[in-house]
Amino acid sequence: MEKAKVAASQPVSVELDEGREYWWCACGRSQTQPFCDGSHQGTGINPLGFKADKSGEAWLCMCKQTKTPPYCDGSHASLEE
C-alpha cells in the first residue's frame, strides 16, 4: 500500500448538506480535493464515505494525517516543511 500524499498543509472549508453522502479523498491524489475523483485506484488507499450530520461549514483535512477523518484535527501543524 502506498502512503497518502499531503494535498495541502491547511484544512479546507466546505459547505455540507445534512444527510448527504460524501466521499473524502484519503490518498491525497484527487484533483477534486477534498473529495474523491477515483485517483486512488491501485494505491491500496480507499476514500472515506461519510454523511454530514448537519448542514453548514465544515473543515476537512487536506494533509491526510488527521486522526478524525475526514475532519481536521490540527495534525497539519506537526508536518515537516
N, CA, C and O atoms as a GROMACS GRO file, in nm:
protein
  324
    1MET      N    1   0.084  -0.119   0.000
    1MET     CA    2   0.000   0.000   0.000
    1MET      C    3   0.088   0.125   0.000
    1MET      O    4   0.185   0.134   0.075
    2GLU      N    5   0.053   0.219  -0.084
    2GLU     CA    6   0.126   0.344  -0.091
    2GLU      C    7   0.090   0.434   0.027
    2GLU      O    8  -0.009   0.411   0.097
    3LYS      N    9   0.172   0.535   0.048
    3LYS     CA   10   0.147   0.632   0.155
    3LYS      C   11   0.063   0.747   0.098
    3LYS      O   12   0.079   0.786  -0.018
    4ALA      N   13  -0.025   0.801   0.180
    4ALA     CA   14  -0.108   0.915   0.137
    4ALA      C   15  -0.020   1.037   0.112
    4ALA      O   16   0.076   1.062   0.186
    5LYS      N   17  -0.052   1.112   0.008
    5LYS     CA   18   0.018   1.236  -0.023
    5LYS      C   19  -0.050   1.351   0.050
    5LYS      O   20  -0.172   1.350   0.069
    6VAL      N   21   0.029   1.448   0.091
    6VAL     CA   22  -0.026   1.569   0.152
    6VAL      C   23  -0.080   1.655   0.038
    6VAL      O   24  -0.003   1.704  -0.045
    7ALA      N   25  -0.210   1.674   0.036
    7ALA     CA   26  -0.271   1.755  -0.071
    7ALA      C   27  -0.252   1.904  -0.044
    7ALA      O   28  -0.239   1.982  -0.138
    8ALA      N   29  -0.250   1.943   0.083
    8ALA     CA   30  -0.227   2.082   0.124
    8ALA      C   31  -0.191   2.082   0.272
    8ALA      O   32  -0.222   1.987   0.344
    9SER      N   33  -0.125   2.188   0.316
    9SER     CA   34  -0.080   2.193   0.455
    9SER      C   35  -0.182   2.260   0.547
    9SER      O   36  -0.155   2.279   0.666
   10GLN      N   37  -0.298   2.297   0.494
   10GLN     CA   38  -0.404   2.358   0.573
   10GLN      C   39  -0.537   2.290   0.538
   10GLN      O   40  -0.553   2.241   0.426
   11PRO      N   41  -0.631   2.285   0.632
   11PRO     CA   42  -0.762   2.227   0.601
   11PRO      C   43  -0.838   2.318   0.504
   11PRO      O   44  -0.799   2.432   0.481
   12VAL      N   45  -0.946   2.265   0.449
   12VAL     CA   46  -1.029   2.343   0.357
   12VAL      C   47  -1.170   2.352   0.413
   12VAL      O   48  -1.224   2.255   0.466
   13SER      N   49  -1.228   2.469   0.399
   13SER     CA   50  -1.366   2.491   0.441
   13SER      C   51  -1.460   2.451   0.328
   13SER      O   52  -1.444   2.495   0.214
   14VAL      N   53  -1.559   2.367   0.361
   14VAL     CA   54  -1.659   2.325   0.263
   14VAL      C   55  -1.797   2.339   0.325
   14VAL      O   56  -1.813   2.336   0.447
   15GLU      N   57  -1.897   2.354   0.240
   15GLU     CA   58  -2.036   2.356   0.283
   15GLU      C   59  -2.094   2.218   0.262
   15GLU      O   60  -2.094   2.166   0.151
   16LEU      N   61  -2.144   2.157   0.369
   16LEU     CA   62  -2.203   2.025   0.362
   16LEU      C   63  -2.354   2.034   0.381
   16LEU      O   64  -2.404   2.125   0.447
   17ASP      N   65  -2.425   1.938   0.323
   17ASP     CA   66  -2.571   1.930   0.338
   17ASP      C   67  -2.604   1.812   0.428
   17ASP      O   68  -2.560   1.700   0.403
   18GLU      N   69  -2.682   1.837   0.532
   18GLU     CA   70  -2.722   1.733   0.626
   18GLU      C   71  -2.780   1.612   0.555
   18GLU      O   72  -2.868   1.625   0.470
   19GLY      N   73  -2.730   1.492   0.591
   19GLY     CA   74  -2.780   1.368   0.537
   19GLY      C   75  -2.721   1.327   0.403
   19GLY      O   76  -2.738   1.213   0.361
   20ARG      N   77  -2.652   1.419   0.335
   20ARG     CA   78  -2.592   1.387   0.206
   20ARG      C   79  -2.465   1.305   0.226
   20ARG      O   80  -2.388   1.330   0.320
   21GLU      N   81  -2.443   1.208   0.137
   21GLU     CA   82  -2.322   1.126   0.145
   21GLU      C   83  -2.211   1.190   0.061
   21GLU      O   84  -2.233   1.234  -0.052
   22TYR      N   85  -2.092   1.193   0.119
   22TYR     CA   86  -1.974   1.247   0.052
   22TYR      C   87  -1.863   1.142   0.056
   22TYR      O   88  -1.864   1.052   0.140
   23TRP      N   89  -1.768   1.154  -0.036
   23TRP     CA   90  -1.652   1.065  -0.039
   23TRP      C   91  -1.528   1.151  -0.028
   23TRP      O   92  -1.489   1.221  -0.122
   24TRP      N   93  -1.464   1.144   0.091
   24TRP     CA   94  -1.343   1.221   0.121
   24TRP      C   95  -1.221   1.148   0.065
   24TRP      O   96  -1.204   1.028   0.086
   25CYS      N   97  -1.136   1.221  -0.005
   25CYS     CA   98  -1.012   1.165  -0.059
   25CYS      C   99  -0.914   1.138   0.055
   25CYS      O  100  -0.876   1.229   0.128
   26ALA      N  101  -0.875   1.012   0.071
   26ALA     CA  102  -0.779   0.975   0.175
   26ALA      C  103  -0.638   0.958   0.120
   26ALA      O  104  -0.542   0.952   0.197
   27CYS      N  105  -0.624   0.950  -0.012
   27CYS     CA  106  -0.493   0.923  -0.072
   27CYS      C  107  -0.415   1.051  -0.102
   27CYS      O  108  -0.293   1.047  -0.113
   28GLY      N  109  -0.485   1.164  -0.116
   28GLY     CA  110  -0.419   1.291  -0.146
   28GLY      C  111  -0.395   1.314  -0.294
   28GLY      O  112  -0.336   1.416  -0.330
   29ARG      N  113  -0.438   1.224  -0.380
   29ARG     CA  114  -0.410   1.234  -0.523
   29ARG      C  115  -0.524   1.295  -0.606
   29ARG      O  116  -0.503   1.331  -0.722
   30SER      N  117  -0.641   1.307  -0.550
   30SER     CA  118  -0.758   1.357  -0.622
   30SER      C  119  -0.736   1.501  -0.672
   30SER      O  120  -0.678   1.584  -0.603
   31GLN      N  121  -0.785   1.527  -0.792
   31GLN     CA  122  -0.781   1.662  -0.848
   31GLN      C  123  -0.902   1.744  -0.802
   31GLN      O  124  -0.911   1.864  -0.830
   32THR      N  125  -0.996   1.679  -0.731
   32THR     CA  126  -1.116   1.747  -0.683
   32THR      C  127  -1.115   1.752  -0.530
   32THR      O  128  -1.218   1.730  -0.466
   33GLN      N  129  -1.000   1.780  -0.471
   33GLN     CA  130  -0.985   1.785  -0.325
   33GLN      C  131  -1.089   1.874  -0.262
   33GLN      O  132  -1.123   1.978  -0.320
   34PRO      N  133  -1.141   1.839  -0.147
   34PRO     CA  134  -1.103   1.727  -0.062
   34PRO      C  135  -1.181   1.599  -0.094
   34PRO      O  136  -1.178   1.504  -0.016
   35PHE      N  137  -1.251   1.598  -0.208
   35PHE     CA  138  -1.335   1.484  -0.241
   35PHE      C  139  -1.269   1.393  -0.344
   35PHE      O  140  -1.182   1.436  -0.421
   36CYS      N  141  -1.310   1.267  -0.344
   36CYS     CA  142  -1.252   1.164  -0.429
   36CYS      C  143  -1.290   1.181  -0.576
   36CYS      O  144  -1.404   1.214  -0.608
   37ASP      N  145  -1.194   1.158  -0.664
   37ASP     CA  146  -1.220   1.154  -0.808
   37ASP      C  147  -1.177   1.021  -0.870
   37ASP      O  148  -1.173   1.007  -0.992
   38GLY      N  149  -1.143   0.923  -0.784
   38GLY     CA  150  -1.103   0.792  -0.833
   38GLY      C  151  -0.953   0.775  -0.850
   38GLY      O  152  -0.908   0.668  -0.892
   39SER      N  153  -0.874   0.878  -0.820
   39SER     CA  154  -0.729   0.872  -0.838
   39SER      C  155  -0.660   0.772  -0.747
   39SER      O  156  -0.542   0.741  -0.767
   40HIS      N  157  -0.731   0.720  -0.649
   40HIS     CA  158  -0.672   0.624  -0.554
   40HIS      C  159  -0.654   0.485  -0.616
   40HIS      O  160  -0.586   0.401  -0.556
   41GLN      N  161  -0.712   0.460  -0.732
   41GLN     CA  162  -0.706   0.327  -0.794
   41GLN      C  163  -0.562   0.277  -0.798
   41GLN      O  164  -0.474   0.344  -0.851
   42GLY      N  165  -0.540   0.158  -0.742
   42GLY     CA  166  -0.408   0.096  -0.743
   42GLY      C  167  -0.317   0.135  -0.629
   42GLY      O  168  -0.206   0.083  -0.619
   43THR      N  169  -0.362   0.225  -0.541
   43THR     CA  170  -0.277   0.270  -0.430
   43THR      C  171  -0.296   0.186  -0.305
   43THR      O  172  -0.209   0.184  -0.218
   44GLY      N  173  -0.411   0.116  -0.295
   44GLY     CA  174  -0.443   0.044  -0.172
   44GLY      C  175  -0.505   0.134  -0.067
   44GLY      O  176  -0.532   0.089   0.045
   45ILE      N  177  -0.528   0.260  -0.102
   45ILE     CA  178  -0.591   0.356  -0.011
   45ILE      C  179  -0.730   0.385  -0.066
   45ILE      O  180  -0.745   0.423  -0.182
   46ASN      N  181  -0.831   0.368   0.017
   46ASN     CA  182  -0.968   0.390  -0.026
   46ASN      C  183  -1.024   0.520   0.031
   46ASN      O  184  -0.987   0.561   0.141
   47PRO      N  185  -1.114   0.586  -0.044
   47PRO     CA  186  -1.178   0.707   0.007
   47PRO      C  187  -1.268   0.673   0.125
   47PRO      O  188  -1.308   0.558   0.143
   48LEU      N  189  -1.300   0.773   0.203
   48LEU     CA  190  -1.387   0.755   0.318
   48LEU      C  191  -1.524   0.812   0.287
   48LEU      O  192  -1.539   0.932   0.262
   49GLY      N  193  -1.625   0.726   0.288
   49GLY     CA  194  -1.761   0.772   0.270
   49GLY      C  195  -1.817   0.818   0.403
   49GLY      O  196  -1.799   0.752   0.505
   50PHE      N  197  -1.885   0.932   0.403
   50PHE     CA  198  -1.946   0.983   0.526
   50PHE      C  199  -2.070   1.064   0.493
   50PHE      O  200  -2.082   1.120   0.385
   51LYS      N  201  -2.163   1.068   0.589
   51LYS     CA  202  -2.282   1.150   0.577
   51LYS      C  203  -2.270   1.268   0.672
   51LYS      O  204  -2.231   1.252   0.788
   52ALA      N  205  -2.302   1.385   0.622
   52ALA     CA  206  -2.296   1.506   0.705
   52ALA      C  207  -2.406   1.501   0.811
   52ALA      O  208  -2.523   1.479   0.778
   53ASP      N  209  -2.370   1.521   0.939
   53ASP     CA  210  -2.471   1.518   1.045
   53ASP      C  211  -2.545   1.650   1.056
   53ASP      O  212  -2.650   1.658   1.121
   54LYS      N  213  -2.493   1.756   0.991
   54LYS     CA  214  -2.563   1.883   0.990
   54LYS      C  215  -2.520   1.963   0.867
   54LYS      O  216  -2.413   1.940   0.811
   55SER      N  217  -2.603   2.054   0.827
   55SER     CA  218  -2.570   2.141   0.714
   55SER      C  219  -2.485   2.256   0.762
   55SER      O  220  -2.499   2.302   0.875
   56GLY      N  221  -2.396   2.303   0.674
   56GLY     CA  222  -2.314   2.419   0.707
   56GLY      C  223  -2.167   2.394   0.682
   56GLY      O  224  -2.128   2.296   0.618
   57GLU      N  225  -2.088   2.485   0.734
   57GLU     CA  226  -1.944   2.481   0.714
   57GLU      C  227  -1.878   2.368   0.792
   57GLU      O  228  -1.913   2.341   0.907
   58ALA      N  229  -1.782   2.302   0.728
   58ALA     CA  230  -1.701   2.200   0.793
   58ALA      C  231  -1.558   2.216   0.742
   58ALA      O  232  -1.536   2.252   0.626
   59TRP      N  233  -1.462   2.188   0.828
   59TRP     CA  234  -1.322   2.196   0.790
   59TRP      C  235  -1.270   2.055   0.767
   59TRP      O  236  -1.258   1.976   0.861
   60LEU      N  237  -1.240   2.023   0.641
   60LEU     CA  238  -1.194   1.890   0.606
   60LEU      C  239  -1.043   1.887   0.592
   60LEU      O  240  -0.981   1.981   0.543
   61CYS      N  241  -0.986   1.776   0.636
   61CYS     CA  242  -0.841   1.757   0.635
   61CYS      C  243  -0.788   1.750   0.492
   61CYS      O  244  -0.845   1.683   0.407
   62MET      N  245  -0.679   1.819   0.469
   62MET     CA  246  -0.611   1.814   0.339
   62MET      C  247  -0.472   1.752   0.350
   62MET      O  248  -0.413   1.713   0.249
   63CYS      N  249  -0.419   1.742   0.474
   63CYS     CA  250  -0.286   1.682   0.490
   63CYS      C  251  -0.292   1.530   0.495
   63CYS      O  252  -0.191   1.462   0.482
   64LYS      N  253  -0.412   1.478   0.514
   64LYS     CA  254  -0.440   1.333   0.517
   64LYS      C  255  -0.378   1.263   0.637
   64LYS      O  256  -0.363   1.140   0.635
   65GLN      N  257  -0.341   1.337   0.740
   65GLN     CA  258  -0.281   1.281   0.861
   65GLN      C  259  -0.376   1.284   0.981
   65GLN      O  260  -0.339   1.236   1.088
   66THR      N  261  -0.495   1.339   0.965
   66THR     CA  262  -0.590   1.353   1.075
   66THR      C  263  -0.624   1.220   1.142
   66THR      O  264  -0.628   1.116   1.076
   67LYS      N  265  -0.648   1.225   1.271
   67LYS     CA  266  -0.693   1.106   1.345
   67LYS      C  267  -0.846   1.102   1.350
   67LYS      O  268  -0.904   1.006   1.401
   68THR      N  269  -0.911   1.205   1.295
   68THR     CA  270  -1.057   1.215   1.295
   68THR      C  271  -1.110   1.238   1.153
   68THR      O  272  -1.183   1.335   1.129
   69PRO      N  273  -1.073   1.151   1.058
   69PRO     CA  274  -1.114   1.175   0.920
   69PRO      C  275  -1.266   1.175   0.904
   69PRO      O  276  -1.335   1.097   0.970
   70PRO      N  277  -1.317   1.260   0.820
   70PRO     CA  278  -1.250   1.347   0.725
   70PRO      C  279  -1.218   1.485   0.781
   70PRO      O  280  -1.167   1.572   0.710
   71TYR      N  281  -1.249   1.506   0.908
   71TYR     CA  282  -1.237   1.639   0.968
   71TYR      C  283  -1.095   1.668   1.017
   71TYR      O  284  -1.024   1.579   1.063
   72CYS      N  285  -1.056   1.793   1.006
   72CYS     CA  286  -0.925   1.838   1.051
   72CYS      C  287  -0.915   1.827   1.203
   72CYS      O  288  -1.007   1.866   1.275
   73ASP      N  289  -0.803   1.773   1.252
   73ASP     CA  290  -0.779   1.768   1.397
   73ASP      C  291  -0.653   1.846   1.434
   73ASP      O  292  -0.606   1.837   1.548
   74GLY      N  293  -0.599   1.923   1.340
   74GLY     CA  294  -0.479   2.002   1.367
   74GLY      C  295  -0.349   1.930   1.337
   74GLY      O  296  -0.242   1.985   1.362
   75SER      N  297  -0.356   1.809   1.284
   75SER     CA  298  -0.234   1.732   1.254
   75SER      C  299  -0.141   1.806   1.158
   75SER      O  300  -0.020   1.783   1.161
   76HIS      N  301  -0.195   1.893   1.073
   76HIS     CA  302  -0.111   1.965   0.978
   76HIS      C  303  -0.008   2.053   1.047
   76HIS      O  304   0.095   2.086   0.988
   77ALA      N  305  -0.034   2.090   1.172
   77ALA     CA  306   0.059   2.175   1.246
   77ALA      C  307   0.192   2.104   1.275
   77ALA      O  308   0.293   2.169   1.299
   78SER      N  309   0.191   1.970   1.272
   78SER     CA  310   0.313   1.895   1.303
   78SER      C  311   0.383   1.845   1.176
   78SER      O  312   0.479   1.768   1.186
   79LEU      N  313   0.337   1.886   1.059
   79LEU     CA  314   0.403   1.844   0.935
   79LEU      C  315   0.538   1.913   0.921
   79LEU      O  316   0.554   2.029   0.958
   80GLU      N  317   0.634   1.840   0.868
   80GLU     CA  318   0.764   1.899   0.843
   80GLU      C  319   0.755   1.980   0.715
   80GLU      O  320   0.694   1.937   0.617
   81GLU      N  321   0.816   2.095   0.716
   81GLU     CA  322   0.814   2.183   0.598
   81GLU      C  323   0.897   2.127   0.487
   81GLU      O  324   0.907   2.187   0.381
   0.00000   0.00000   0.00000
